[in-house]
């Protein structure tokens, strides 16, 4: 093919690598080049038909996303873009969605969904059998290495992962079971076969029946990584496995002597257990606690993208995930969306009570009074920013929150108001050091928001930083997961 500038002064010869509806990707004597199709004319047999170009994308991975959430989002996206959508079922559960422009009845896109597991989603992405992976967990180290070997680059880069929605790992029992809460160490020992009788958990003398997702499920893998491995235990024998989280919850709900781990979106008739700690703090999975990552086993739903550029309409579909229309679809599907919500001071009484109850000798009355005054004059926004373990890098859910909060600032949602980024720490170490650390994290988040909100007029609002160190824990400080929950940056609106 030959690309010629519109004035005819420049020509570029090469072989077409790809076309995304907007840009040519051409292999030339200068190496691979990307050229905007609007600035050139194309000559030769390799030239695509610009008018009949169809954007195609293959999504593979977690069945709970491919079977329920993605179809609803595709249909909503089509309506939003003035298109109709048809669905064709193919072997092995594959679905092909054809998006057709209503204005001229031309096909704009074909999206293919290949339901499976998180494992198969990553495999398909790395083997180029799919363009995007649907995942219930982050990639393992082996998958990261495989991506590099397959010339797919660093799959863990922030621009490669999008948080579509939020779910959570939830321990469930039958409604008639007397158990109301369980500690994470006890939950690990139950599934390791070290606790086998309900009497050991304060119940009656009866064996415990265990239910868990199949090995290849992202939910099961996330449970092993976040609950069993920190306690240095492995799964015990006799566990009943399920391929669908809803089926698991239903089986547990029918058996008063069963306990299972399923997703928050699939609890159905089962009853969720609060996660407790030795200090007496409990966290229950709710829309609010999952959105703020206050619940320790929050589980984002990820869409991982390839290293190459996707067609324009596919990129628009990914951007659509952050729209209000998509947020409504996500909520109706039973998952937690990432829309910004405000929580008044009256709803934070338990947090203040925890702060007073857990205050150590280094937390003074002045500290608590300043905290109470700040809470009383503020509303808490739902995004809470946390960092990857041992780093100053924001975790994936927090990076997604940066984008959403920055966009709200650009749109003027907080004009005339003050956003305060408030840092907190765990109680490990010296209180003065923890206070400095928490302020540094708050500064990091504030800087990230300013950089992301590049189109905002920052003179129309104020962005401030405050810190309280270890003064208001959300969970017990004597556990790794509790300390991780306590290390956070909140956003308060004044």
N, C-alpha and C positions, 0 to 999 in steps of 0.2 A: 504494500500500500504506500501511497505518497500523500503526505499532508502538506497543503499549500496555504500560506497566509492569504487572507482575503484580498490584499493588494497585490498578490502574486510575486512579492519580492523574496520570499523564503520558501524553500521546499525541504521536506524531511522524508527520507525513504526508510522503510523498516517493515518488520513483521508484526502484525497485530497480536498482542498478548491478551488483551481483554478490553471490554468497553462496558461502562457502568451506567450508560444513559446520559452521562455528562462529560466524562473524560475518556480519551483514548489512552491505553497503556501500550507503548510500542517499543519493540526491541530494535535498537538502531546501532550504528557503528560507534556511537557515544555511550552505549549501554541503554538500559531500560529508561524510557522517558514517559512522563505523564503530560498530556496536552489537552487543553480545554477544547471541546468540540465546537463551541460557539465561535472560536477565533480562527478556524481553518476550514478548508474544504478538503474532502477525501476522495482520492482517485485510486482505482485498482480493485482487484478481486477480493482483497481482504477487508474492504470497507463495509461496516454494518449498515443496515437500513435504520436510519435514525427515527423515522416515523413509526416503524413497527417494532421498535425495541421493547422487549418484555423483561422486566426486572424479576430475577428468580433468586430464591433463597431456600435453603434446606435447613430446618431446625431439627436437631436430634437430642434426645436425652430424657430426663426425668418424666415419667408417665403422668404424674400428678399435674405437671405443667403442660405437657403436650395434649392431654386429653380434655382438660377443662379450661385452663386459664388462657392458653394461646388462641384456641378457636374463638373465644369470646372477644379477645383483643383484636384479632384480625377482622372480625365482623364489624366491630366498633370503628376501627381505623378506616375500613372501606366506606362506611356511612359518612364518616367525617370528611372524606376526600371526594364525595359524590360518585361513589362506585357501588356496583352490585357485587356480590360474592357468591360463588357456587363451590360446593364441596364434593369431591370424588373420593370414595373409599377404595383403597387398593390393598393387595395382600400384606400380611404381617402388621395390620393396624395402621398402615401409612395412609395419610390424608393429604390430598392436593387441593389447595384453595386457589381458585382463579378469580382475580379482581378485574372487573370489567368497567370501563368508563361508561357511565350512563349517557353522556353527551353524544358520543359517536359509536358506542357499542364496540370499542376496540379494547383488547386485552392489555392491561397495564402491568400486571404482575402475577406470578405464580409462587405461592408459598407452600412448601412441602413440610409436613410434620411427621417425624419418625419417632414414635413413643418407645421408650425403653427404660434405661436407668441412667444415673449420672455417669457411671463407668462407660456405658456404650456411647453416651453423648460426647465425652472427651475423646474416646477412641475414634469416633466418626470425624470429629473436628481435626484431630491430628493426622488422620489418614486421608483427609480431604473428601470424605464421603458425605460430609455435611459442611455447611457454611457457618453455622452457629450452634453452640452446645448449650443445652438447658440443664442446669446443675443445682443440686441441693446442698452443695458444699464447695469449698475451694479446692483447686487441684492439688493432688499429692506431690511430694517431691519427685516421685517416679514419673508422674505425668508432666511435671515441669521439665525434667531432663528429656523426656521423649519429645516434647514440643521443640526444644532446641535442636535435637538430633534431626527432627523432621523439617528443619528450616522454617519453623513456625514462630521463632522468636521467643520472647519472654511472655508467657501467657498470663503471668501475675501482674503485669503492668496495669495501672489504674484505668487507662483508656480501653483495655481489653475486656474488662468486666463491668457489666451493668447490673445493678440490683433492681430486679423487676418488681418484687413484692417481698413481704416479710412473713415468715412463719416461725414456728418454734417447736422444739422437742418437748413433749409433754408426757409425763407419767400419768396413766389413767387406771381407774378401777371401776367396778360396777357401782351404781348409785347406792346400793344397800350396804356396801363395804364401809366399815366404821373408820377406816384410815382417812385422814384429811390432809396430811402433809408427810413428806419424807425428805431426809437429807440426801444430798448427792452421794456421799460415801455409802449410806445404806442402800441406795438404789443400785450402786455399782456392785455391792456384795450380794444383793438379791439376784442380779443377772449373772453373777459369777458362780452362783450355786453355793455361796458361803452362808447365806441366810435362806432357809428353805421352808420355814414355818411362820404363819401369821402371828403366832404368839411372840416371836422375837421382835415384832414391830408393834406390839401392844394390842394385837387382836386375839381372836380365838385360836384354839389348837386345830390347825388345818394346814395342809401343804399349800404352797404357793404355786399357781400355774403361771408360766411366763409366756408372753407374746411379744414378738419383735418382727420387724420387716426383714425381708430376705437379704442375704449377704451383699448383693450388688446394689442395693438401694442406698442412695445418698443419706437417707435418714438413719439407717442402721450404721453406716460408716461414721457419720457425724457423732452418733451416740457412743460408739466405741472410742473415737478419738477424744471426745470431750468429757466423758464420764468414766469409762473403764480405764483407759491408759493413765490418767492422773492418779488413780488409786492402785496402779500396778497389778491389775487383775485382767483376766480374759473371760470370754463368755463360757458359761457352764453348760452342762448337758440338758436335754429335755425341753428346749425352747421351741415353741410353736411359731413357725414362720409364716409371713403373709406377703403377698405381692401388692396389696392395696392398703393404704393407711386407714381408709374407711372401714374395710372389712375387719381389720385388726381391732378398731374401736368397738365395732358391733359385737365381735366375739367376746371381748373383755366385758362389755356391758351386760352380757347374758350370763356371766359366770361370777358369782360373788367371791370366789377364791382366786381370781385372776388379777394380774397386773400386767400392763403393757406400756410400750413407748410408741407414741404416734405423733402426728403433726397437729398443731393447734387448729388448723383448718379442717381437720377430720375427726374431731372429738365426738361429734354426734351425740348419742345417748349415754356415752361413758361420762365419768366425772373426773375432771382434772385434779391432780394433787398439787398443792403448793410445795415449792422447794424451800426447805428450812435449813437452818444452820445452828451450831451449838450455842450461839449467842441469843437465839430467840427470834432473829429477823426472818421473815418469810416473804417469798416472792411468788405471786400467782401470775400465770400467763393471761394477759388481757391485751386488748388492742393497744392500750396506752403503754403498758410495760414493755411490749414487744417493739413498738414504734420508737421508744426511747432507749431500747437495749437495757432497761433495768432488770428484765428477766434474764437470768444467767445463760439459758440455753436458747437464746434467740437464734433463728436460722434463716438468713436471707435466701431468696430464690434468685439465682444468677443466670444471666445470659452472657456467654463468652463468645467473643468475636474473633475472626481470623486476623492474621497479620496484614493481609491485603485489604484494599479499599473495596467496600461493598457498593452495589448499585444505589443510586440516589434515593429511589423510593424505599429501599430496604433501610437506608439510614434514617429516612423520615419516619418509618415505622418504629425504629428503636427510639427516636426522639419522642414519639407519640406516647411512650410509656410514662412520661412525666406530666402528661396533660391531665386536666381535671376529669375529662371523659374517661381516660384509662383508669384513673384512681377509683371512679365509681364502679367500673367493671371489676377491678381487683377486689373491692370490698364485697360486691355481690357474690363473687366466687368463693368467699369465705376466708380470704387472705387479708393481711394487714397492708394497707397502702402507706405511702410516705408523705401524705399531705400534711401541711403544717397545722398544728392544733395548739390552742392556748389553754393553759391550766391555771385558774385563779389561785390566790393564796389560800382560800378556804379549803381547797382540795389537797393541800399539802401539809395538813396538820400532823399526819402520821410521820412524815419525814422529819418534822421538827421534834416530835416526841422521840424518834430514834436518835436524833442528834444529841438531845439532852441525856437520854439513857446511856449512850455509848461514849459520852465525853470522858476522855482520860484526864489525868492530872495536868497535862500541858494545855488543855483547852480551858480558857478562863471564862468567867461569867460575861466579861466584855465581849469576847468572841461570839458567844451564843446570842447575846443581845443584838450585836451588829448583824448577825445572820438572820435573826427573827425580824429585825426592822427591814432588811433587804427583801426578805420573802413577802412581808406584809405589803410592800409597795410595788410588787412586781407580779407579772404573769410568766409562768414557765412555758416556753415553746417546746413542742414535742421533740425536735431533734436533739440528741445527746451525742457528743463526739467522744469516741474512744480510740485508743491507739493499739496497733498490732503489738503483741507481747515483745518486750525488750527493745522497742524502737520508738522513734518520734513520728512514725508514719501512721496516718489515720487508717483505720480498718475500712473494708469495702463499704459497709453500710454508712459509715461516717462520711466517706468521700461522696457518696450519693447525696447525703444530706447537705454537704457544702454546695453542690450544684443547685439543689432546690431552694435553699435559703438565699443564695446569691441571685437567683432568678427573681425571687419575690422582692428582693431589695431593688433590683433593676426596674421592676414594674411599679415601684413606688408604694408597696404595701405598708411600709413602716415609716413613710415620710412624716417628719415632725415628732418622731418618737426616738427612744434610746434603746439600743440593744446592748445588753451587758453579757459578755462571755465570762462565765464564772467557773473557775477551776477548782477541782476537788482532788484529793489524793487518798490513798489507803493510809492506814495507821502504822505502817511498818517504818521504823526509824524515827528520827528527831522531828518534832512538830514544826520547828522553824524551817528545816530543810524541806519538809513536805509542802509547806506553804509556798516556798519559792518554786518548787517543782510544779505545783498546781497553777501558779501564775504563769510560768513559762509555757505550759500546755495551752492555757487560755490565749496567750499571745499568738501561739502557733495557729490556732483555729481562726482567730481574728484576721491574721495575715492571709490565711487561705481564702477566707470569705472575700476580702478586699480584692485579691488577685482574680478570683472567679467572677466577681461582679464588676467587670471592666467597663461595662456600659452604664453603670449607675452614677448618679450625681450624689456623691457622698456628703455634700454640704446640706442635703435635705434631711439627714438623720444623723444620729451620733452612734458610734461603735466604741464601747468602752470595755475595759477588762477589770475583773475583780477576782479574788481568790479567797478560799476558806480552808485550804489544806484538808486535814482529816476531820473537820468539824461536823460533817453531815454524811455518815456512811449510809449506803443503801443495802449492804449485806454484811455478813460476818467477816471480820478481818482475819480470822484464824483459818481461812481456807484460801487456796489459790484463786478459785473462781470468785470468791467474795471480794478479794483485793482487786481483781480485774474489774469487777462491777463498780467498785468505789473510785477507781481512777478514771475520771471523766471531766468533760467540759460541758456545762449546761448553758442554755441561752435564755436570759430573762429579759422581758420586755417591760420598759417603764414608760 
